Amino acid sequence: MGPGGIATIICAVSLLVIAFALGYLIVRVGRLFSEIEETIKSVNKIVHTTENFTEKMTDSITTIIEKNAGVLKVLGTLATAFVGKKFSNADRERD
């Protein structure tokens, strides 16, 4: 076997190693995309669940406010009076 034959074998082996490396790279990139896709699906599911929860809470609070507007006004007035009384007592104690 002459020098040209050995060079041909070295070249063929080198190309085979490069082909395996490219194949491995393609498989790893495919797995990376699959993992990213799964992560995106999980995030989308969390966002969707949060949106549904927020919508239900908003609807519930709106219903409570609409049905009990009078009671909420009374509670607001009492809370304002209590807070005002608390602060006025604190002002008196400082003097």
DRENVEXLO-15651 format. One record per atom (N, C-alpha, C): x, y negated, z negated. Coordinates in pm, whole numbers, plus 50000, padded with zeros to 5 digits. Layout:
// DRENVEXLO-15651
XYZ;...
***
This chain:
// DRENVEXLO-15651
500855011750000;500005000050000;500904987750000;500604978850091;501434966950107;500944955450018;501654944550024;501294932849943;499904927449979;499494928550102;498164923750142;497054932050079;497284945050062;496284953850001;496084951049855;497194948449784;497104945249641;496404931749622;496694922149706;496044909049697;494554910249724;494184919049817;492774921249847;492064927349727;492694936949661;492094943149543;491934932849431;492984924649408;492904914349304;491784904549335;491654900749461;490604891349502;489214897649482;489074910349517;487794917149503;487404918349356;488384921849271;488104922949127;487744909249070;488444898949114;488144885349068;486734881249107;486344884249230;484984880949274;483944888949196;484274901549162;483354909649082;483174903748942;484274899248882;484194892948749;483374880148756;483594872248858;482814859848876;481334863148895;481024873348972;479624877348994;478974881548863;479684889448781;479134893448650;478924881148560;479884871848564;479764859848481;478564851448523;478364850048654;477204842548702;475894849548666;475874862748677;474674870248639;474364868548491;475394869248406;475204867348262;474704853148234;475274843248304;474844829348287;473374827748323;472954833848433;471564832848476;470624839148373;471024850648318;470194857248216;470094848648091;471224842848047;471224834447925;470384821747945;470504815548062;469704803548090;468214807048092;467884818648149;466484823048150;465964825148009;466764831047922;466354832947782;466214819547711;467114810247740;467034796947680;465724790147719;465374790947847;464114785047892;462924791747825;462994804747806;461904811847739;461764807247595;462894805547525;462854800747388;462304786647380;462724778047473;462214764247476;460714764347502;460284772947594;458854773747625;458054778147503;458564787847429;457884792447307;457824781247203;458914773647190;458934762447096;457914751947136;457844749047264;456864739147312;455454744047287;455184756747308;453864762247282;453514761047134;454484763647045;454244762646902;453944748146863;454714738846916;454494724646886;453124720346938;452774724647058;451464721147113;450334726647027;450514738746976;449494744846889;449344736846760;450474732846702;450434724846579;449744711446604;450094704946714;449494692046748;447994693646770;447594703946840;446174706346867;445414708746737;445984716846648;445354719646520;445234706846437;446284698746437;446254686046363;445214676646420;445114676046552;444094667546614;442684672046575;442444685046576;441134690146537;440834686846391;441804688746303;441624685746161;441334670946141;442104662346207;441894647846195;440514643946245;440094649746354;438774646646409;437674650846313;437804662646254;436794667346158;436764658546034;437944654545985;437994645845868;437374632345898;437664626846015;437094613946054;435584614846063;435084625446123;433634627346133;433004628545995;433644635945906;433104637745771;433084624645695;434174617145701;434234604245631;433224594445688;433074594345819;432094585445882;430684588945837;430384601845831;429064606245786;428814602145642;429834604045556;429674600245415;429434585245403;430184577445477;430024562845470;428664558645520;428214564545630;426924560745686;425754564645595;425824576445534;424724581145450;424714574645312;425874571045261;425964566045124;426514551845119;426094543345210;426624529745216;426294522145088;425094523645035;424694516544913;425524520844793;425724533844779;426504538944667;427944534144676;428494534044797;429874529444814;430014514644782;428994506544814;429044492344780;429054490444629;428224498344559;428184497444413;429534501744355;430094512744406;431394517344356;432484507044385;432444500844500;433404490444533;433304478544442;432074474644411;431854463444319;432384466844181;432074479144133;432564483244001;434084483743998;434694488944104;436154489744109;436764475744109;436174466544182;436674452844186;436554446344048;435424448643984;435224442943850;436214448843752;436454461943759;437384468443668;438804463343689;439224462343813;440584457643843;440724443143801;439724434943828;439764420943786;439844419543636;439084427743563;439094427443418;440464431943366;441034441943428;442334447143385;443404436443401;443394429543516;444394419143539;444154407043449;442904403643423;442644392143337;443084395043195;442934407443145;443424411143013;444934410343005;445614414243114;447064413843117;447544399343113;446804390443181;447174376243179;447024370543038;445994374542967;445754369542832;446854374242735;447324386542753;448334392042662;449674384842682;449974380042800;451224372942826;451214359142762;450044353142752;449974339342698;450224338842553;
***
